[in-house]
Amino acid sequence: RLKTQMNTLCREFIDAGIPVLWTVSMTLDPNSPSPDGHMRIINGYIVKDGQITRLQYRDSWSGHRSGSGMPIGNAVAMTTGLFVIIPRGLDLENLKRIEPTQKTASNSAPAAKL
């Protein structure tokens, strides 16, 4: 089930240009500098036969700063959570940036018409 959820979430948001925050258990990684929980940024994926087979990610702690990849099965095994920060002004139904329509009274940021 998690593999299906990762497939859907990654495709939906990464294709819209929004990275996925990925929390992992580092106890499953023998090369880990820390046995505790950790967070990585999923910023891409590789598809074969219509399914994600490999995740591309960035990891500032373990030396994978320039990007690294991992087979989806390994990624699922160490996953403890998936999160997305939705930028203001994003139309979630169509996953595209929408134009601001007016200024709000409470601040100078534009309000988006949803």
Order of alpha helices (4+ residues) and beta strands (2+ residues): alpha-beta-beta-beta-beta-alpha-beta-beta-beta-beta-beta
